[in-house]
Amino acid sequence: MLLVDDQPLLLQGFAMILSTEDDIQVVGQVTDGAQAVEAVPKLTPDVVLMDVQMPVLDGIEATRQIASASTDVKIIILTTFDRDDYLFDALTAGASGFLLKNADADDIVDAIRTVAQGHALLAPEVTRRVIGAMTAGGSGSATVSGRSSTTAPGPVSPSAALSDGRGAPAPPAADRTAEPLPQLTSREREVLVLVAKGLSNAEIAQQVFVSEATIKTHVSNILAKLGVRDRVQAVVSAYDSGLVRPA
């Protein structure tokens, strides 16, 4: 994995924690986003641990460039939670999840293993912050994995703000009353709502009375139909479309 942070002490700390794990190898440490963009194709890490606020190139833009060039590498954004206001932008740039800088060593290791296995890291408390930023209109135009999100009924999201009279013309009335994410089946929409609540596949299976394997199939179909690469991006689509509304 690749560590990216402009604070040498943090880099050393993360490297020390990870060096004790037999299944995790740190292949590089860099101190800004530009170095990260250059290092990824050379070092080919499976996972990148990326700070947000860095000189030369910030973590969000670095994430966007890395994700657009490779669908294989997974990026975990490092956040201080009470200071960073870029979580939604990081998700739409292609991040696979978030990790608090003050997380316990075990949580750091678990997070890396989770995303390395192709799963998203979506902590409920971070999700609430992302949703708050979306519904407050705090981000720019929303895109998911480099493509524009579909605007549908629901709270005013970043993309919706560009199509409701404050930017481009509003969509036709028929579009505004359409079913959110119509490409999904009713069962897939139900599963996506539960994913957005932070439930695991096993928890969803228990709630809707089907097998975990069936839920995995539904999630795979959801990702394919939405054109997104993981559960995090699917949740962004769910909120941005209006399928899921903030509590």
N, C-alpha and C positions, 0 to 999 in steps of 0.2 A: 504494500500500500504506500501511498504518497501522503506526506504531511505538509500542509500549507498554512503558515502563520507568520506574521511579522514580529512576533515576540519569541526570541530564542529560548527563553526559559520554558515557555509552553511547549515548544517543539521538543526540547530535551525531555520534558516531563512525559509527553505522550510517547515518545520513542522508548523511554525507560519502561513505561507500563507495558507496551506492546512487545518489547524484547523478551519478556518472560513467557509469551504464548508460543507454543510449538507450531501452531497452524497459521500464525500471522508473521509476515516478514515486511519490515519497512524498507522499501527500495530507494527512497529518497526523501529529502527535507528541503523545502524552498520557502522563501520569505515574502513572495508577492504573487499575485495572480498571473502576471505575464510569465514568470518562471514556471508556474504550474502548467500553463498552456503548452510551453515548450517541452516540459519534462514528461508529460503524459505519453506522447507517441514514442518517446525514447525508452522510457522505463516500463511502459505498459502495465501500470498497476490495476488491480481489480477494483480497488476502492481508493477514493481521495477524501481526506479529511480537510475541509476547506474553511478558513476563516472568512468573515465577510468584509470587515474594514481593513484594507491593506493598501500600501502605496503602489504606484505604477498602474496596477489594474486590480480593481476590487474583486471580491470573491464571487459576486453575482455575475459579472461580465465574464470572468474566467470560467465559471460553471456553464454559462451559455455557450461559450466557444468550444469547450471540451465536449459538452453533450451533443452539440450539433455535428461534431467531427467523429464521435464514437458513441454507439449505442451500448457498448459493453461495459465501460467504466461506470461505477456507481459513485455518486458524490454525496457526502454527508456535510452539511453546513454546520459550522461551529457558531454558536450564538450565545450572547450574554443574557438573552431573553428579556431583561428589563430595559435594554438600551437599543437593541437592533430593531429597526422598523422595516426590514427588507424581506421578511419571511415569505410573503406572497410572491414577490419578485423572484426569490430564489427558487420557489417551487416551479413557477412558470419557466424559469431558465433551464430546468431539468434536474434539479436536486432530488435525490431519493429520500431525503429526510433531514432531521435536525438533531444536534447533540448539544446539550448545555455545556459550557466550558468548565463548569464546576461539578460535572457529573462524576460519580464514583468510578473507580477503575473498572469494576465489574460491568457497569453500565456501558462504558466506552467499548470494552471488548465485545459485549453482547451486541451492541449497535453495529459494529463493523461486521461481525459474523452474519447478522440479520440481512444487511444490504448485499453482502457478498453472495448470499444464497438467492438473491433476486427478489427479496421482499422489501417493502417500503418501511421506513422508520417514521411512524406518525404518532407521536405522543399526543394524547388528548389536550393537555394544557397548551401545547404549541399550536395545535389545530385551532383552538379557540382564538388565539391571537391572530392567526392568519385570517380567520373568518371575520374578526373585528376589523382588520385592515381592509378587507374586501368590501364589506358593507358600508364602511365609512368613506369609500371612494378614495382611499389613500394611495393606490397604485396607479400606474399608467395603464395603457391599453393591455388587456389580458391576452396572453397567448399561452398555449399549453404545448410544451416540447417544440416550440418554434412555429406553431401554427395558431391561427386565430381561433379563439373559443367561440362556440355557438351561443348567441344571446337568446334567452328565453325568459318567460315570466318569472318574477321573483324579486328579491331585493336589488337595489341599484348596485351593480358590481362595476369594476373598472371598465370592462368592455361595454357594459350596458350604458355607462355614462357617455360613451362616444356615439350612442345611437338613439338618444332620447330627447334631442333638441338642443343639446349643448355641443354637438359636433355634427356628425352626418345626420341625414334625415332619419326620423323614426321609422321602424319597420312597419309594414302594413298591419292592419288590425288582426288579420287572420294569423299572422306570424306570432303576434303577441299572445294569442289565446291558444296556440298549439301546445300539444303535450311536450314537456321538456324531454330532450334527448329521445326523440321518436324512433331512432334507430335501435333502441334497446327494447327488449320484451318487458312485459310487466314484472316478471320475476327478476329479470336483470336489474330493473330500476329498484325493486325492493332490496335486492342484495347490495346495490351501490349505496343506498341510503344507510344501510347498516354498516357498510365499510366506512362511510363518512363519519359515523358515530364512534369509530375507533375499534369496532369489534373484529376479532380474529376470525379466520375461516371456521374454526371449531365452534366459536361462540355463535356465529351466524347459523351454522348448521343446526345447532341445538335450538335456536329460536324459531327457525322456519321448518323444523322437523324433516330434514333431509340429511344425507350423508355429507361428510366433509369433502369427499371426492367430488360430489355434485357441485358444491359451492366453489371449489377450485376451478371447475369447468366454467361455471357462470362468470367468475372473475376474469378468467382468460378471455372469454367471449366479450366481456365488457371492455377490456383493454384494447382488443382488436377492433371492435366497432367504433370506439372513441378515438382510435389512432394515438393512444398514449402508451407509455412504456412501463408504468407501474401504478400501484394503488394511490400513491400521493397525487399523481397527475389526474387520475380518475376522480379523486375527491375534489380537486380544483374545478374540474368540469362540472361536477354535480352542483357545487355552489354557484358557479358562474352561470349555469343554465337556469337556475331556479328550482331544480329538482329537490334540493335540500335547502332549507332556510335556517338562518341562525335562530337559536332558542331565545 
